[in-house]
Amino acid sequence: MTVGDSAVLKATWPAPACDVPVLPVPFVVFWRSSNAAVVTVDSTTGKVRGVGTGATTVLAIIVGDTAVKSAAAVQVNPH
């Protein structure tokens, strides 16, 4: 993405398997940027916006179970 761009991230959960915990459906996700100088993220909708150049990570954390989380690498280039 470039500075000024935005996108909405979506969290999905794999089909249940013996080693995957069962989550209530629908589950609620809390979103967080590891560097708000590069990407801001709406903590409830997952909408990210590039605000500065660089790379960062956006975390998706299941509300009520902080052990269940995933991350997405985001690169922001100059406009």
Secondary structure per residue as TSV (DSSP state, phi and psi in degrees):
chain	resnum	aa	ss	phi	psi
A	1	M	-	360.0	164.6
A	2	T	B	-114.8	163.9
A	3	V	T	-55.9	130.1
A	4	G	T	98.2	-20.5
A	5	D	-	-72.7	156.0
A	6	S	E	-140.0	159.6
A	7	A	E	-156.2	159.9
A	8	V	E	-110.5	123.9
A	9	L	-	-87.0	151.9
A	10	K	-	-132.0	135.2
A	11	A	-	-100.1	133.6
A	12	T	-	-124.5	161.3
A	13	W	-	-123.6	136.1
A	14	P	-	-65.4	159.8
A	15	A	-	-58.9	143.3
A	16	P	-	-55.4	137.9
A	17	A	-	-138.5	172.6
A	18	C	T	-62.5	-26.9
A	19	D	T	-105.3	9.1
A	20	V	S	-111.0	124.2
A	21	P	-	-65.1	147.2
A	22	V	-	-82.8	128.2
A	23	L	-	-108.9	149.7
A	24	P	-	-66.7	144.8
A	25	V	S	-116.0	128.0
A	26	P	S	-79.8	148.6
A	27	F	-	-98.3	156.4
A	28	V	-	-105.6	134.0
A	29	V	E	-113.9	138.0
A	30	F	E	-106.2	128.5
A	31	W	E	-105.2	144.3
A	32	R	E	-149.8	138.1
A	33	S	E	-94.8	138.2
A	34	S	S	-81.1	-10.8
A	35	N	-	-148.6	93.8
A	36	A	T	-69.3	-9.8
A	37	A	T	-78.1	-15.8
A	38	V	T	-105.7	-49.3
A	39	V	E	-136.6	130.6
A	40	T	E	-100.1	152.6
A	41	V	E	-141.2	136.0
A	42	D	-	-73.9	121.1
A	43	S	T	-64.8	-19.5
A	44	T	T	-105.3	-29.1
A	45	T	T	-99.8	-19.9
A	46	G	-	80.6	11.1
A	47	K	E	-76.2	120.2
A	48	V	E	-104.6	149.9
A	49	R	E	-138.7	128.9
A	50	G	E	-75.5	120.3
A	51	V	-	-117.7	-12.4
A	52	G	S	-158.3	158.9
A	53	T	S	-77.8	148.3
A	54	G	E	136.7	-168.2
A	55	A	E	-122.0	147.3
A	56	T	E	-152.8	179.1
A	57	T	E	-124.0	136.5
A	58	V	E	-108.4	127.5
A	59	L	E	-99.9	141.3
A	60	A	E	-114.8	118.0
A	61	I	E	-120.1	129.5
A	62	I	E	-71.0	123.6
A	63	V	T	-64.1	131.0
A	64	G	T	93.6	-10.4
A	65	D	-	-149.8	81.5
A	66	T	T	-66.0	-9.5
A	67	A	T	-76.1	-18.5
A	68	V	S	-100.2	106.5
A	69	K	E	-151.6	163.7
A	70	S	E	-144.2	167.0
A	71	A	E	-136.6	150.3
A	72	A	E	-129.0	130.4
A	73	A	E	-79.7	135.8
A	74	V	E	-128.5	127.9
A	75	Q	E	-109.7	130.1
A	76	V	E	-117.6	124.2
A	77	N	B	-104.2	160.0
A	78	P	-	-59.0	152.6
A	79	H	-	-73.1	360.0
